[in-house]
C-alpha cells in the first residue's frame, strides 16, 4: 500500500485542530469546576462554612417539602432538640403549604432553594429574579419572618445568580459536609452519623436530604447524628445564626 506524503500545511492543520480540541476540553472542564465550586464565585459573598473557634454546626435539609418524609424528619429533630435550616423549593412549597407552615411553626429556619430546582446556569437575570422572588413570597406565607438565605439548586451557579444575590445583599450558602450524597455512606443511618462526625469542623454546614420517601436512612440518622456530635462537644444553630458569615 502506498502512503501518500503529508504536506506541511496539512500537518499544521491537524496539529492546530488537536490543540483547539485540547483547549476546548480544558475550558469545559474549568467551567464545570467553576459552576460547581463550593468556595468561589465571581460575584458577592459565598459561605460553605465559617471559621470560628466554637464548636457550632448547622444542619441543613434540601428539597421538599414532601409529605412522604417531612413529618418524620420534624419528629426526629424535635426528639433531638435541635434547630435546622430547610432549603425548600417554591414549587413543592406551593403544593404543600401546610408542611411549610409546620416547619416554620416548629422553630426551624426556612431557606430559598429556587422555585423549580432547575440548574441556574446560563439563565437570564429575569429568570433568576422570578425563581427567587416567587419562592421568597411562598416562604413568607408560612408565617416565617426570619432571614431567608439562598442555596443554589444542585449547588450550581455562575453569573446571573451570584450577581442577583450580591445586588440584594444576600450570600450564596453552600456546605462543607454532605454525608448522604454518597451512596455507600447513605446506605445506613450509622454510616451517615459516622461520616458526619469524621468530617465536621467548628462552623461546618452539613447538607442532608430527608423529606422524600427514598431518604428514610437520613431521617433515621438524625437522632444518632446529633447525639454523636453532642458527644464531641458541638451545639447546633441555624445558618443565619452562625457566629459570622465569613468563608471558612
DAHU-V109212 format. One record per pair of residues at least 24 apart in sequence whose C-alpha atoms are under 10 Angstrom apart, sorted by the first residue. I is the first residue (numbers start at 0). GAP is how many residues later the second one is. If there is no record, write none. Layout:
BEGIN
i=I gap=GAP
i=I gap=GAP
END
This chain:
BEGIN
i=30 gap=127
i=31 gap=124
i=31 gap=126
i=32 gap=123
i=33 gap=122
i=33 gap=123
i=33 gap=124
i=34 gap=84
i=34 gap=85
i=34 gap=86
i=34 gap=120
i=34 gap=121
i=34 gap=122
i=34 gap=123
i=34 gap=124
i=35 gap=118
i=35 gap=119
i=35 gap=120
i=35 gap=121
i=35 gap=122
i=36 gap=118
i=36 gap=119
i=36 gap=120
i=36 gap=121
i=36 gap=137
i=37 gap=117
i=37 gap=118
i=37 gap=119
i=37 gap=134
i=37 gap=135
i=37 gap=136
i=37 gap=137
i=37 gap=138
i=38 gap=133
i=38 gap=134
i=38 gap=135
i=38 gap=136
i=38 gap=137
i=38 gap=208
i=38 gap=209
i=39 gap=117
i=39 gap=118
i=39 gap=132
i=39 gap=207
i=40 gap=116
i=40 gap=117
i=40 gap=118
i=40 gap=120
i=40 gap=121
i=40 gap=122
i=40 gap=131
i=41 gap=115
i=41 gap=116
i=41 gap=117
i=41 gap=118
i=41 gap=120
i=41 gap=121
i=42 gap=115
i=42 gap=116
i=42 gap=117
i=42 gap=118
i=42 gap=119
i=42 gap=120
i=42 gap=121
i=42 gap=122
i=42 gap=123
i=42 gap=124
i=42 gap=128
i=42 gap=129
i=43 gap=117
i=43 gap=118
i=43 gap=119
i=43 gap=120
i=43 gap=121
i=43 gap=122
i=43 gap=123
i=43 gap=124
i=43 gap=125
i=43 gap=126
i=43 gap=127
i=43 gap=128
i=44 gap=117
i=44 gap=118
i=44 gap=120
i=44 gap=121
i=44 gap=124
i=44 gap=125
i=44 gap=126
i=44 gap=127
i=44 gap=128
i=44 gap=200
i=44 gap=201
i=44 gap=202
i=45 gap=105
i=45 gap=116
i=45 gap=119
i=45 gap=120
i=45 gap=124
i=45 gap=125
i=45 gap=126
i=45 gap=127
i=45 gap=128
i=45 gap=129
i=45 gap=199
i=45 gap=200
i=45 gap=201
i=45 gap=202
i=46 gap=104
i=46 gap=124
i=46 gap=125
i=46 gap=126
i=46 gap=127
i=46 gap=128
i=46 gap=129
i=46 gap=157
i=46 gap=158
i=46 gap=192
i=46 gap=197
i=46 gap=198
i=46 gap=199
i=46 gap=200
i=46 gap=201
i=47 gap=124
i=47 gap=125
i=47 gap=126
i=47 gap=127
i=47 gap=128
i=47 gap=129
i=47 gap=155
i=47 gap=156
i=47 gap=157
i=47 gap=158
i=47 gap=197
i=47 gap=198
i=47 gap=199
i=47 gap=200
i=48 gap=124
i=48 gap=125
i=48 gap=126
i=48 gap=127
i=48 gap=128
i=48 gap=151
i=48 gap=152
i=48 gap=153
i=48 gap=154
i=48 gap=155
i=48 gap=156
i=48 gap=157
i=48 gap=190
i=48 gap=193
i=48 gap=195
i=48 gap=196
i=48 gap=197
i=48 gap=198
i=48 gap=199
i=49 gap=126
i=49 gap=151
i=49 gap=152
i=49 gap=153
i=49 gap=154
i=49 gap=155
i=49 gap=192
i=49 gap=193
i=49 gap=194
i=49 gap=195
i=49 gap=196
i=49 gap=197
i=49 gap=198
i=50 gap=150
i=50 gap=151
i=50 gap=152
i=50 gap=153
i=50 gap=192
i=50 gap=193
i=50 gap=194
i=50 gap=195
i=50 gap=196
i=50 gap=197
i=51 gap=149
i=51 gap=150
i=51 gap=151
i=51 gap=152
i=51 gap=190
i=51 gap=191
i=51 gap=192
i=51 gap=194
i=51 gap=196
i=52 gap=148
i=52 gap=149
i=52 gap=150
i=52 gap=190
i=53 gap=147
i=53 gap=148
i=53 gap=149
i=53 gap=179
i=53 gap=180
i=53 gap=181
i=53 gap=189
i=54 gap=145
i=54 gap=146
i=54 gap=147
i=54 gap=148
i=54 gap=149
i=54 gap=174
i=54 gap=175
i=54 gap=177
i=54 gap=178
i=54 gap=179
i=54 gap=180
i=54 gap=181
i=55 gap=144
i=55 gap=145
i=55 gap=146
i=55 gap=147
i=55 gap=148
i=55 gap=149
i=55 gap=173
i=55 gap=174
i=55 gap=177
i=55 gap=178
i=55 gap=179
i=55 gap=180
i=55 gap=181
i=55 gap=182
i=55 gap=185
i=55 gap=186
i=55 gap=187
i=56 gap=27
i=56 gap=143
i=56 gap=144
i=56 gap=145
i=56 gap=146
i=56 gap=147
i=56 gap=148
i=56 gap=149
i=56 gap=172
i=56 gap=177
i=56 gap=178
i=56 gap=179
i=56 gap=180
i=56 gap=181
i=56 gap=182
i=56 gap=184
i=56 gap=185
i=57 gap=24
i=57 gap=25
i=57 gap=26
i=57 gap=27
i=57 gap=117
i=57 gap=144
i=57 gap=145
i=57 gap=146
i=57 gap=147
i=57 gap=148
i=57 gap=149
i=57 gap=177
i=57 gap=178
i=57 gap=179
i=57 gap=180
i=57 gap=181
i=57 gap=182
i=57 gap=183
i=57 gap=184
i=58 gap=24
i=58 gap=25
i=58 gap=26
i=58 gap=27
i=58 gap=116
i=58 gap=118
i=58 gap=145
i=58 gap=146
i=58 gap=147
i=58 gap=148
i=58 gap=149
i=58 gap=163
i=58 gap=167
i=58 gap=177
i=58 gap=178
i=58 gap=179
i=58 gap=180
i=59 gap=24
i=59 gap=25
i=59 gap=26
i=59 gap=27
i=59 gap=49
i=59 gap=50
i=59 gap=51
i=59 gap=114
i=59 gap=115
i=59 gap=118
i=59 gap=145
i=59 gap=146
i=59 gap=147
i=59 gap=148
i=59 gap=149
i=59 gap=150
i=59 gap=177
i=59 gap=178
i=59 gap=179
i=60 gap=24
i=60 gap=25
i=60 gap=26
i=60 gap=27
i=60 gap=49
i=60 gap=50
i=60 gap=145
i=60 gap=146
i=60 gap=147
i=60 gap=148
i=60 gap=149
i=60 gap=150
i=60 gap=157
i=61 gap=24
i=61 gap=25
i=61 gap=26
i=61 gap=27
i=61 gap=49
i=61 gap=50
i=61 gap=51
i=61 gap=89
i=61 gap=91
i=61 gap=92
i=61 gap=145
i=61 gap=146
i=61 gap=147
i=61 gap=148
i=61 gap=149
i=62 gap=24
i=62 gap=25
i=62 gap=26
i=62 gap=27
i=62 gap=29
i=62 gap=30
i=62 gap=49
i=62 gap=50
i=62 gap=51
i=62 gap=54
i=62 gap=90
i=62 gap=91
i=62 gap=145
i=62 gap=146
i=62 gap=147
i=62 gap=148
i=62 gap=149
i=63 gap=24
i=63 gap=25
i=63 gap=26
i=63 gap=27
i=63 gap=28
i=63 gap=29
i=63 gap=31
i=63 gap=32
i=63 gap=35
i=63 gap=36
i=63 gap=49
i=63 gap=145
i=63 gap=146
i=63 gap=147
i=63 gap=148
i=64 gap=24
i=64 gap=25
i=64 gap=26
i=64 gap=27
i=64 gap=28
i=64 gap=29
i=64 gap=30
i=64 gap=31
i=64 gap=32
i=64 gap=33
i=64 gap=34
i=64 gap=35
i=64 gap=38
i=64 gap=145
i=64 gap=146
i=64 gap=147
i=65 gap=26
i=65 gap=27
i=65 gap=29
i=65 gap=30
i=65 gap=33
i=65 gap=34
i=65 gap=144
i=65 gap=145
i=65 gap=146
i=65 gap=147
i=66 gap=25
i=66 gap=29
i=66 gap=31
i=66 gap=32
i=66 gap=144
i=66 gap=145
i=66 gap=146
i=67 gap=142
i=67 gap=143
i=67 gap=144
i=67 gap=145
i=67 gap=146
i=67 gap=147
i=67 gap=148
i=68 gap=140
i=68 gap=141
i=68 gap=142
i=68 gap=143
i=68 gap=144
i=68 gap=145
i=68 gap=146
i=68 gap=147
i=68 gap=150
i=69 gap=29
i=69 gap=30
i=69 gap=32
i=69 gap=33
i=69 gap=140
i=69 gap=141
i=69 gap=142
i=69 gap=143
i=69 gap=149
i=70 gap=28
i=70 gap=31
i=70 gap=32
i=70 gap=140
i=70 gap=148
i=71 gap=138
i=71 gap=139
i=71 gap=144
i=71 gap=147
i=71 gap=148
i=72 gap=30
i=72 gap=136
i=72 gap=137
i=72 gap=138
i=72 gap=139
i=72 gap=142
i=72 gap=143
i=72 gap=145
i=72 gap=146
i=72 gap=147
i=72 gap=148
i=72 gap=149
i=72 gap=150
i=73 gap=28
i=73 gap=29
i=73 gap=32
i=73 gap=34
i=73 gap=136
i=73 gap=137
i=73 gap=145
i=73 gap=148
i=74 gap=31
i=74 gap=144
i=74 gap=147
i=74 gap=148
i=75 gap=143
i=75 gap=144
i=75 gap=145
i=75 gap=146
i=75 gap=147
i=75 gap=148
i=76 gap=29
i=76 gap=31
i=76 gap=142
i=76 gap=145
i=76 gap=146
i=76 gap=149
i=77 gap=28
i=77 gap=29
i=77 gap=145
i=78 gap=143
i=78 gap=144
i=79 gap=142
i=79 gap=143
i=79 gap=144
i=79 gap=145
i=79 gap=146
i=79 gap=147
i=80 gap=142
i=80 gap=145
i=80 gap=155
i=81 gap=25
i=81 gap=26
i=81 gap=140
i=81 gap=141
i=81 gap=144
i=81 gap=153
i=81 gap=154
i=81 gap=155
i=81 gap=156
i=82 gap=24
i=82 gap=25
i=82 gap=26
i=82 gap=153
i=82 gap=154
i=82 gap=155
i=82 gap=156
i=83 gap=24
i=83 gap=25
i=83 gap=26
i=83 gap=152
i=83 gap=153
i=83 gap=154
i=83 gap=155
i=84 gap=24
i=84 gap=25
i=84 gap=26
i=84 gap=63
i=84 gap=64
i=84 gap=120
i=84 gap=121
i=84 gap=122
i=84 gap=152
i=84 gap=153
i=84 gap=154
i=84 gap=155
i=85 gap=24
i=85 gap=25
i=85 gap=26
i=85 gap=27
i=85 gap=63
i=85 gap=122
i=85 gap=123
i=85 gap=124
i=85 gap=152
i=85 gap=153
i=86 gap=24
i=86 gap=25
i=86 gap=26
i=86 gap=27
i=86 gap=61
i=86 gap=62
i=86 gap=63
i=86 gap=64
i=86 gap=65
i=86 gap=66
i=86 gap=120
i=86 gap=122
i=87 gap=24
i=87 gap=25
i=87 gap=26
i=87 gap=27
i=87 gap=29
i=87 gap=47
i=87 gap=50
i=87 gap=51
i=87 gap=62
i=87 gap=63
i=88 gap=24
i=88 gap=25
i=88 gap=26
i=88 gap=27
i=88 gap=28
i=88 gap=42
i=88 gap=43
i=88 gap=46
i=88 gap=47
i=88 gap=49
i=88 gap=50
i=88 gap=64
i=89 gap=24
i=89 gap=25
i=89 gap=26
i=89 gap=27
i=89 gap=41
i=89 gap=42
i=89 gap=43
i=89 gap=44
i=89 gap=45
i=89 gap=46
i=89 gap=47
i=89 gap=48
i=89 gap=49
i=90 gap=24
i=90 gap=25
i=90 gap=26
i=90 gap=40
i=90 gap=43
i=90 gap=44
i=90 gap=47
i=91 gap=24
i=91 gap=25
i=91 gap=43
i=92 gap=42
i=92 gap=45
i=92 gap=46
i=92 gap=48
i=92 gap=49
i=93 gap=41
i=93 gap=44
i=93 gap=45
i=93 gap=47
i=96 gap=41
i=96 gap=42
i=96 gap=44
i=96 gap=45
i=97 gap=44
i=98 gap=43
i=99 gap=38
i=99 gap=39
i=99 gap=40
i=99 gap=41
i=99 gap=42
i=99 gap=43
i=99 gap=44
i=100 gap=38
i=100 gap=39
i=100 gap=40
i=100 gap=41
i=100 gap=42
i=100 gap=43
i=101 gap=40
i=101 gap=41
i=102 gap=39
i=102 gap=40
i=102 gap=41
i=103 gap=35
i=103 gap=36
i=103 gap=38
i=103 gap=39
i=103 gap=40
i=103 gap=41
i=103 gap=42
i=104 gap=37
i=104 gap=38
i=104 gap=39
i=106 gap=37
i=107 gap=36
i=107 gap=38
i=107 gap=129
i=107 gap=130
i=108 gap=35
i=108 gap=36
i=108 gap=37
i=108 gap=38
i=108 gap=39
i=108 gap=40
i=108 gap=128
i=108 gap=129
i=108 gap=130
i=108 gap=131
i=108 gap=132
i=109 gap=26
i=109 gap=29
i=109 gap=30
i=109 gap=32
i=109 gap=34
i=109 gap=35
i=109 gap=36
i=109 gap=37
i=109 gap=38
i=109 gap=39
i=109 gap=40
i=109 gap=128
i=109 gap=129
i=110 gap=24
i=110 gap=25
i=110 gap=28
i=110 gap=35
i=110 gap=36
i=110 gap=37
i=110 gap=38
i=110 gap=39
i=110 gap=40
i=110 gap=62
i=110 gap=128
i=110 gap=129
i=111 gap=24
i=111 gap=26
i=111 gap=27
i=111 gap=36
i=111 gap=37
i=111 gap=38
i=111 gap=39
i=111 gap=40
i=111 gap=41
i=112 gap=36
i=112 gap=37
i=112 gap=38
i=112 gap=39
i=112 gap=40
i=112 gap=41
i=112 gap=42
i=113 gap=36
i=113 gap=37
i=113 gap=38
i=113 gap=39
i=114 gap=38
i=115 gap=37
i=116 gap=35
i=116 gap=36
i=116 gap=37
i=117 gap=34
i=117 gap=35
i=117 gap=36
i=117 gap=38
i=118 gap=33
i=118 gap=34
i=118 gap=35
i=118 gap=36
i=118 gap=37
i=118 gap=38
i=119 gap=32
i=119 gap=33
i=119 gap=34
i=119 gap=35
i=119 gap=36
i=119 gap=37
i=119 gap=38
i=119 gap=39
i=119 gap=40
i=119 gap=41
i=119 gap=42
i=120 gap=31
i=120 gap=32
i=120 gap=35
i=120 gap=36
i=120 gap=37
i=120 gap=38
i=120 gap=39
i=120 gap=40
i=121 gap=35
i=121 gap=36
i=121 gap=37
i=121 gap=38
i=121 gap=39
i=122 gap=34
i=122 gap=35
i=122 gap=36
i=122 gap=37
i=122 gap=38
i=123 gap=35
i=123 gap=36
i=123 gap=37
i=124 gap=34
i=124 gap=35
i=124 gap=36
i=124 gap=38
i=124 gap=39
i=125 gap=34
i=125 gap=38
i=126 gap=33
i=126 gap=34
i=127 gap=32
i=127 gap=33
i=127 gap=34
i=127 gap=35
i=127 gap=36
i=127 gap=37
i=128 gap=31
i=128 gap=32
i=128 gap=35
i=128 gap=36
i=130 gap=30
i=131 gap=29
i=131 gap=32
i=131 gap=33
i=145 gap=94
i=146 gap=92
i=146 gap=93
i=146 gap=94
i=147 gap=91
i=147 gap=92
i=148 gap=24
i=148 gap=90
i=148 gap=91
i=149 gap=24
i=150 gap=24
i=170 gap=74
i=172 gap=32
i=172 gap=66
i=172 gap=67
i=172 gap=72
i=172 gap=74
i=173 gap=31
i=173 gap=32
i=173 gap=33
i=174 gap=29
i=174 gap=30
i=174 gap=31
i=174 gap=32
i=174 gap=33
i=175 gap=24
i=175 gap=25
i=175 gap=27
i=175 gap=28
i=175 gap=29
i=175 gap=30
i=175 gap=31
i=175 gap=72
i=176 gap=24
i=176 gap=27
i=176 gap=28
i=176 gap=29
i=176 gap=30
i=176 gap=31
i=177 gap=27
i=177 gap=28
i=177 gap=29
i=177 gap=30
i=177 gap=31
i=178 gap=27
i=178 gap=28
i=178 gap=29
i=178 gap=30
i=178 gap=39
i=179 gap=26
i=179 gap=27
i=179 gap=28
i=179 gap=29
i=179 gap=30
i=179 gap=35
i=179 gap=37
i=179 gap=38
i=179 gap=41
i=180 gap=26
i=180 gap=27
i=180 gap=28
i=184 gap=32
i=185 gap=29
i=185 gap=30
i=185 gap=31
i=185 gap=32
i=185 gap=35
i=186 gap=28
i=186 gap=29
i=186 gap=30
i=186 gap=31
i=187 gap=28
i=187 gap=29
i=187 gap=30
i=187 gap=32
i=187 gap=33
i=188 gap=27
i=188 gap=28
i=188 gap=29
i=188 gap=30
i=188 gap=31
i=188 gap=32
i=188 gap=33
i=188 gap=34
i=188 gap=35
i=188 gap=36
i=189 gap=27
i=189 gap=28
i=189 gap=30
i=189 gap=31
i=189 gap=32
i=189 gap=34
i=189 gap=35
i=190 gap=26
i=190 gap=27
i=190 gap=30
i=190 gap=34
i=191 gap=25
i=191 gap=26
i=191 gap=28
i=191 gap=29
i=191 gap=30
i=191 gap=32
i=191 gap=33
i=192 gap=25
i=192 gap=27
i=192 gap=28
i=192 gap=29
i=192 gap=30
i=192 gap=31
i=192 gap=32
i=192 gap=33
i=192 gap=34
i=192 gap=35
i=192 gap=36
i=193 gap=27
i=193 gap=30
i=193 gap=31
i=193 gap=34
i=193 gap=35
i=194 gap=30
i=195 gap=29
i=195 gap=30
i=195 gap=32
i=195 gap=33
i=196 gap=28
i=196 gap=29
i=196 gap=31
i=196 gap=32
i=196 gap=33
i=196 gap=34
i=196 gap=35
i=197 gap=31
i=199 gap=29
i=199 gap=34
i=200 gap=33
i=201 gap=32
i=201 gap=33
i=201 gap=46
i=202 gap=31
i=202 gap=33
i=202 gap=34
i=202 gap=36
i=202 gap=39
i=202 gap=40
i=202 gap=41
i=202 gap=42
i=202 gap=43
i=202 gap=44
i=202 gap=45
i=203 gap=35
i=203 gap=38
i=203 gap=44
i=204 gap=32
i=204 gap=33
i=204 gap=34
i=204 gap=37
i=205 gap=33
END
